[in-house]
Amino acid sequence: MLIDYFLLPWKEMKRRKVRSWLTLIGIIIGIAAIISLISLGEGLQNALSKQFTALGNDKLIISAKGNILSAGLSIDAIKITEKDLEVIRKTPGVKKAAGIIYSTARIEYNNHVRYFVIQGMPTDPEERALVGEANYFHLSQGRSLQNNDKYKAVLGYEYTKSTMFDKEIFLNNKFKINNQEFKVIGFWDKIGSPQDDSAIMIPLDTYQEIFNKPKELGLIFVQTAAGEGPIKVADNVKKDLRKYRKQKEGKEDFNIQTPEQLAATFSTIISIVEAVLIGIASISLLVGGIGIMNTMYTAVLQRTKEIGILKAIGAKNSNILLLFLIESGLYGLGGGLIGILIGIGFAKLVEWIFTIAVGPAFLSVQLNWWLISGTLLFSFIVGCLSGIAPAKRASKLNPVEALRNE
C-alpha cells in the first residue's frame, strides 16, 4: 500500500531520533535563513511602497545627480539652487514647488555636544505644507516655522526624551547649532525613521546663512497641477532645467523622479542584497543535503537484512528505490517545516523590535503562503535528490548476498 512507503521511513526516523535530528539541522538552518531573509526583504519593500504611495501620484522630486539620498551633501561641482526652483515654478504643469537642504551639524544643549541632521525648511505656508506632506511631518507640540522666524527651530520626536542630552528639551528652551543659539518652538510627531526623528528643522534662509550656502538647495519637491500627468510634467521640468543650465539631452547633472520610480529603485537595491544573502544561506542547504545523503548511505548499510527480506518476499527494485527516496524526502520535508516556523518567528521578532524601536512604518512582514508552500516542496525535493544515490544502491542489492552478509 502507498501509506506503507511513508509509515516505514517514519518508524525508522523515530527509532533513530538522534541521527534524525542531526540530519535535519542543516536543512533547518538553511530554510530558516531563506524564509526570514525573504520575509524581511518583502516586509521592507512593503513598508517603503506604502510610504512612497502615500506621497501621491502628483509629486516629483528633483536633486543633484547622485544626490537623492544625501540632499545638502552634493559634490561641490553639482548644485541645485533657488534659481533652479524659480525655473521649475514657471514650468507648465507645475502647481507649486518647494526646496529644502540638510546636513549634519554640531548640536549643543545642557553642556552636551552631539551631531545630528539639520534641515533647512521653507517658511511659506504652502511650501511648508508641500514639504511636510512629502516627509510625513506632523506637529505634536508648539507650532511650525513661519515667515520672519529667524533663529527658531522645530525638533524631531527623539528630542522629547531625556536620553538625547541627559535632559529633556521643552518648548521655548534654547540650544546651539554650530555655536548659534536657537529657540525651540515645536516638536514633530514620531515618524519611524531614526534620521527624521532626530532631525532639527530651521528656516531655509537661516540654514543658508549659518552654513554659508547662499541660495543653495538639496531637494526640490514639486506638485503637479490637477489633470497633469507626472511623467509629462517631469519631461517639461527636465527640458526647462536643461535649457537654463545649458546642458545637452542625456548629459543632465540632475535627477527627476516620481515616488513610484524611487520605490522601484529601492526595491531593486533590496532585491539584489536579498539575493546575495539568500545565496549565502543556501550553502546551509547544500550541507544539509550532504548530511541526508550520508545518513541514507548509513541506513542502507544498517538495513541490508531488511532490504534482503523485502526482496525475498517479492519487493521490486523500484519499490526499494521509492522507499528510500521517500525517506530522504521526509528528512528534507521535516527540516523544511521546522525551518519555516523558525524563519517566520525570527522575521516577526525583528518586525516587533523595529516597531518598538523606530515605529510601525519601517517594516511590515506579511505571511506569503506561496512562499511557504514552495519552500516545503523545495525542501522535499532537496531531500529526494540527496537520497537518489543511496536509494539506487539499496535497490540494486542482491537479496541472497544481502541476507548472507547480514
C-alpha positions in Angstrom: 0.0 0.0 0.0 1.1 3.6 -0.7 0.8 4.5 3.0 3.5 1.9 3.9 6.0 3.9 1.8 5.6 6.7 4.4 5.0 4.6 7.6 8.1 2.5 7.3 10.5 5.5 6.9 8.7 7.4 9.6 9.1 4.5 12.1 12.8 4.3 11.1 13.3 8.0 11.7 11.6 7.8 15.1 13.7 4.8 16.1 17.0 6.7 15.4 16.0 10.1 16.9 19.5 11.5 17.5 20.7 10.7 14.0 17.4 12.1 12.5 17.8 15.4 14.4 21.4 15.8 13.4 20.4 15.1 9.8 17.7 17.8 9.9 19.9 20.6 11.4 21.5 21.6 8.0 18.1 21.8 6.3 16.5 23.6 9.2 19.2 26.3 9.3 19.2 26.8 5.5 15.4 27.0 5.2 15.0 29.3 8.3 17.6 31.7 6.9 16.0 31.8 3.5 12.4 32.3 4.9 13.5 35.0 7.3 15.6 36.9 4.7 12.8 36.8 2.1 10.1 37.8 4.6 12.2 40.7 5.9 13.1 41.8 2.4 9.5 41.7 1.3 8.4 43.4 4.6 10.9 46.3 4.0 9.7 46.6 0.4 6.0 46.7 1.5 6.8 49.4 4.1 8.7 51.5 1.5 6.0 51.0 -1.1 3.3 52.2 1.3 5.3 55.3 2.2 6.0 56.3 -1.4 2.5 55.5 -2.4 1.2 57.8 0.4 3.1 60.7 -1.3 0.6 60.5 -4.1 1.0 60.3 -7.8 1.2 64.1 -8.3 4.7 64.6 -6.8 8.1 65.0 -8.3 11.5 65.1 -6.5 14.4 66.9 -8.1 18.0 66.6 -6.8 21.6 66.9 -8.0 22.7 63.8 -9.8 23.8 61.1 -7.5 22.4 63.0 -4.5 18.9 61.7 -3.9 19.8 60.1 -0.6 22.0 62.9 0.7 20.5 66.2 0.0 22.7 69.0 1.1 25.8 66.8 0.7 26.3 67.1 -3.0 29.5 67.3 -4.9 30.8 70.9 -4.9 30.6 71.0 -8.7 26.9 70.0 -8.8 24.4 72.3 -7.2 20.6 72.7 -7.1 19.8 76.4 -6.4 16.9 78.7 -5.8 17.3 79.9 -9.4 16.5 76.3 -10.5 13.5 76.4 -8.2 12.3 79.6 -9.9 12.6 77.9 -13.3 10.6 74.9 -12.1 7.8 77.1 -10.7 7.3 78.6 -14.2 7.2 75.2 -15.9 3.9 74.3 -17.5 2.0 71.7 -15.4 3.7 72.7 -12.1 1.2 73.7 -9.4 3.8 74.5 -6.7 7.3 73.7 -5.8 9.5 74.0 -2.6 13.1 73.4 -1.8 14.9 72.0 1.3 18.5 71.3 2.2 20.1 69.4 5.1 23.4 68.3 6.5 24.9 67.1 9.8 25.9 69.8 12.4 27.1 70.3 15.9 24.3 70.5 18.5 24.9 71.8 22.0 22.5 71.6 24.9 22.9 71.0 28.7 26.7 71.2 28.2 26.5 68.1 25.9 27.6 68.1 22.3 26.0 65.8 19.7 25.9 65.7 15.9 22.6 65.4 14.2 20.9 66.3 10.9 19.8 70.0 10.5 17.2 70.6 7.8 16.5 74.0 6.2 12.8 74.3 5.6 10.7 76.9 3.7 8.6 79.1 5.9 5.9 79.9 3.3 2.7 78.0 4.5 2.0 76.4 1.1 5.6 75.4 0.5 5.9 74.1 4.1 2.8 72.1 3.6 4.1 70.5 0.4 7.4 69.5 2.1 5.5 68.3 5.2 3.2 66.1 3.1 6.2 64.6 1.3 8.0 63.8 4.6 5.2 62.9 6.9 5.8 65.8 9.3 3.0 66.4 11.8 3.3 68.6 14.8 2.8 67.1 18.3 3.6 70.3 20.3 4.1 74.0 19.6 3.9 75.5 16.1 5.6 75.3 12.7 8.2 77.6 11.3 6.6 80.8 9.9 7.7 83.8 7.9 10.0 86.2 9.8 11.2 83.3 12.1 15.0 83.6 12.2 16.7 81.6 14.9 13.8 79.3 15.7 13.6 75.5 15.4 11.2 72.6 15.3 12.7 69.4 16.7 12.1 65.7 16.0 10.4 63.3 18.3 13.6 62.0 19.9 14.3 65.4 21.5 11.3 64.9 23.7 13.3 62.2 25.5 15.9 62.8 28.2 18.3 60.3 26.5 19.4 62.7 23.9 21.2 65.2 26.2 20.6 63.6 29.6 17.9 66.2 30.0 14.6 66.6 28.2 14.1 69.7 25.9 10.9 71.7 26.3 9.2 74.4 24.3 11.0 77.8 24.5 14.2 76.2 25.6 17.4 77.3 23.8 20.2 75.3 22.3 23.0 75.9 19.9 23.7 74.8 16.3 27.3 75.5 15.2 27.5 77.9 18.2 24.4 79.9 17.0 21.6 80.0 19.6 18.2 78.8 18.6 14.8 78.7 20.4 12.5 75.6 20.4 9.1 76.4 19.0 7.7 73.0 18.3 8.2 69.2 18.1 7.2 66.7 15.4 5.2 63.5 15.9 7.2 60.2 15.7 7.8 59.4 12.1 9.6 56.0 12.5 12.8 56.9 10.7 15.7 57.4 13.1 17.2 60.1 11.0 14.0 62.1 10.7 13.1 61.6 14.4 16.4 63.1 15.4 16.4 65.9 12.9 16.1 69.6 13.6 14.2 72.0 11.2 15.2 75.6 10.9 14.2 78.3 8.4 15.8 77.8 4.9 17.4 81.2 4.8 18.8 80.8 8.3 20.3 77.5 7.3 21.9 79.0 4.2 23.4 81.8 6.4 24.9 79.7 9.2 26.2 77.0 6.8 27.4 79.6 4.3 25.4 78.1 1.4 23.7 81.1 -0.1 20.7 80.2 -2.4 21.7 76.5 -2.4 19.1 73.7 -2.1 19.4 69.9 -1.7 16.0 68.7 -2.9 13.1 70.3 -4.7 9.6 68.9 -4.2 7.1 69.5 -7.0 3.3 69.1 -7.0 1.8 68.8 -10.4 -1.4 70.6 -11.4 -4.7 68.8 -11.5 -5.1 66.7 -14.6 -1.4 66.8 -15.4 0.4 63.5 -15.7 3.6 63.4 -13.5 5.7 61.9 -16.4 4.7 64.7 -18.8 5.4 67.4 -16.2 8.7 65.7 -15.4 9.7 65.9 -19.1 8.7 69.6 -19.1 10.8 70.3 -16.0 13.7 68.4 -17.4 13.5 70.4 -20.7 13.3 73.8 -18.9 16.1 72.9 -16.5 18.3 71.6 -19.3 17.8 74.9 -21.2 18.5 77.0 -18.1 21.6 75.0 -17.1 22.8 74.9 -20.8 23.0 71.1 -20.9 22.5 68.6 -23.7 19.9 65.9 -23.5 21.2 62.8 -21.7 24.0 64.9 -20.1 21.9 66.4 -17.3 23.5 66.7 -13.9 20.2 66.5 -12.0 17.6 63.8 -11.3 13.9 64.0 -11.6 11.9 61.1 -10.1 8.4 60.2 -9.1 7.6 58.4 -5.8 6.9 55.2 -7.9 10.3 55.4 -9.5 12.0 55.9 -6.1 10.1 52.9 -4.7 11.3 50.8 -7.7 14.9 51.9 -7.2 14.8 51.0 -3.5 13.1 47.7 -4.3 15.8 46.8 -6.9 18.6 47.5 -4.3 16.8 45.5 -1.7 16.3 42.6 -4.1 20.0 42.5 -5.0 21.1 42.4 -1.4 18.4 39.8 -0.6 19.6 37.6 -3.5 23.2 37.7 -2.2 22.2 36.9 1.3 19.9 34.0 0.2 22.8 32.7 -1.9 25.0 32.6 1.2 22.2 31.0 3.2 21.8 28.3 0.5 25.2 26.9 1.4 23.4 25.5 4.6 21.0 23.7 2.3 23.9 22.1 0.4 25.4 21.0 3.7 22.0 19.7 4.8 21.7 17.7 1.5 25.1 16.1 2.0 24.0 15.2 5.6 20.9 13.5 4.2 23.0 11.6 1.7 25.4 10.4 4.4 22.5 9.3 6.6 20.8 7.4 3.8 24.1 5.6 2.9 24.4 4.6 6.6 20.8 3.5 6.6 21.4 1.2 3.6 24.3 -0.5 5.3 22.4 -0.9 8.6 19.3 -2.2 6.9 20.8 -4.7 4.5 18.9 -7.6 6.0 15.6 -5.7 5.8 16.3 -5.0 2.1 17.1 -8.6 1.5 13.9 -9.8 3.3 11.7 -7.3 1.3 13.2 -8.5 -2.0 12.9 -12.2 -0.9 9.1 -11.7 -0.4 8.6 -10.1 -3.8 9.6 -6.4 -3.5 10.9 -5.0 -6.8 13.9 -2.7 -7.2 11.6 0.2 -7.9 9.8 -0.5 -4.6 13.1 -0.3 -2.7 14.2 2.8 -4.6 10.9 4.6 -3.9 11.0 3.6 -0.2 14.4 5.1 0.4 13.7 8.2 -1.8 10.6 8.9 0.3 12.6 8.5 3.5 15.2 11.0 2.3 12.4 13.3 1.1 10.8 13.2 4.6 14.1 14.4 6.1 14.0 17.3 3.7 10.3 18.0 4.4 10.7 17.8 8.2 13.7 20.1 8.1 11.8 22.5 5.8 8.7 22.6 8.0 10.7 23.3 11.2 12.9 25.8 9.3 9.8 27.7 8.1 8.4 28.0 11.6 11.8 29.3 12.9 12.2 31.7 9.9 8.7 33.2 10.3 9.2 33.5 14.1 12.5 35.3 13.6 11.1 37.7 11.0 8.2 38.5 13.3 10.6 39.1 16.2 12.6 41.5 14.0 9.4 43.3 13.0 8.4 43.6 16.6 11.8 45.0 17.6 11.7 47.6 14.8 8.1 48.6 15.7 9.2 49.2 19.3 12.5 50.9 18.3 11.6 53.0 15.3 7.9 52.7 14.7 5.5 50.6 12.6 6.2 52.3 9.3 9.7 50.9 8.9 8.9 47.2 8.4 5.8 45.3 7.6 6.2 41.5 7.5 3.3 39.5 6.0 3.0 35.7 5.6 3.3 34.6 2.0 1.6 31.3 1.6 3.0 30.8 -1.9 6.5 31.1 -0.4 5.7 28.7 2.4 4.2 26.1 0.0 7.0 26.5 -2.5 9.7 26.2 0.3 8.1 23.0 1.6 8.1 21.5 -1.9 11.6 22.6 -2.5 12.9 21.1 0.8 11.2 17.8 0.0 12.8 17.8 -3.5 16.2 18.6 -2.0 15.8 15.6 0.3 14.8 13.3 -2.5 17.7 14.4 -4.7 20.1 13.8 -1.8 18.8 10.3 -1.4 19.0 9.2 -5.1 22.4 7.6 -5.0 21.8 5.7 -1.7 18.4 4.6 -2.9 19.8 3.3 -6.1 22.4 1.4 -4.2 19.8 -0.1 -2.0 17.6 -1.1 -4.9 20.4 -3.0 -6.6 21.3 -5.2 -3.6 21.1 -8.9 -4.4 18.7 -10.4 -1.9 20.8 -13.6 -1.4 24.0 -11.6 -0.8 22.2 -9.2 1.4 20.9 -12.0 3.7 24.2 -13.8 3.7 26.2 -10.6 4.7 23.8 -9.9 7.5 
